[in-house]
Amino acid sequence: MATAQRKTRKQLLKEPDEFLTTYVRVERYVRERPKLILGVIIAVVVVVLGVNGIINYRRARFAKATAAFSDALAELKTENADAAQQAAAIEKLQTIIKKYSTLPSATLARQAIAAHFYAQSKYAQAAESFQALAATLAPESSSLWELAQLGYAQSLHAQKNYDEAIVAYRRIIDHPRSRSKATALLGIARCYEKKKDTEAALKTYSEVQESYPDAPLIDLSFKIESLKAQLAASQG
């Protein structure tokens, strides 16, 4: 069996160093192509600066939208604000919706406008605003959609537009993850009662009582008994 020959220090020093050889090749490549290398470096710097610039721009835009919304909402909620001041605040909120349509501040501005109109008993404008808000939200992923839809239904209800209100309430009940089904069903029962449809009202009130016994709603026992008496009198 042949024995491996040991290399002397002098022989090892004469062999090419792999690291040095690679370094020499790289250094030669860079020296022979300075414009190309400079272009690559500039491109990398531009990309890095561009990404940072986009991030900083988005942060600044988000901050501006949030500040603008806070100011407009404070003006709208100012105690003893007159009609002109409220109108000016609404206009600022509408500007936020147009300017920052993809940011959360626009959604909050829509909600603030709708809630303001409802509180002022301007139900037609409230219905329009709540409907516009719901249209921008995904029903399957947003609890705010449910609140907007409930506001829309209640605004129609307040306008005595009972048939459309029932349809709007039904959308909430049909939502698989709705937390306002009892409230919506109660709204439907009241719409039927206002329509003088005693049988449908009684059936729906009874459904609320049976399906949601622990819901924090009004005691419906007296209402149900009263409707039963009305129905019996009309049939007898």
Buried (B, 14 or more C-beta within 10 A) or exposed (E): EEEEEEEEEEEEEEEEEEEEEEEEEEEEEEEEEEEEEEEEEEEEEEEEEEEEEEEEEEEEBBEBBBEBBEEBBEBBEEEEBEEEEBEBBBEBBBEBBEBBEEBEBBBBBBBBBBBBBBEEEBBEBBBBBBBBBBEBBEBEEBEBBBBBBBBBBBBBBBBEBBEBBBEBBBBBBEBEEBEBBBBBBBBBBBBBBEBEBBEBBBEBBBBBBEEBEEBEBEEBEEBBEEBEEBBEEEEE
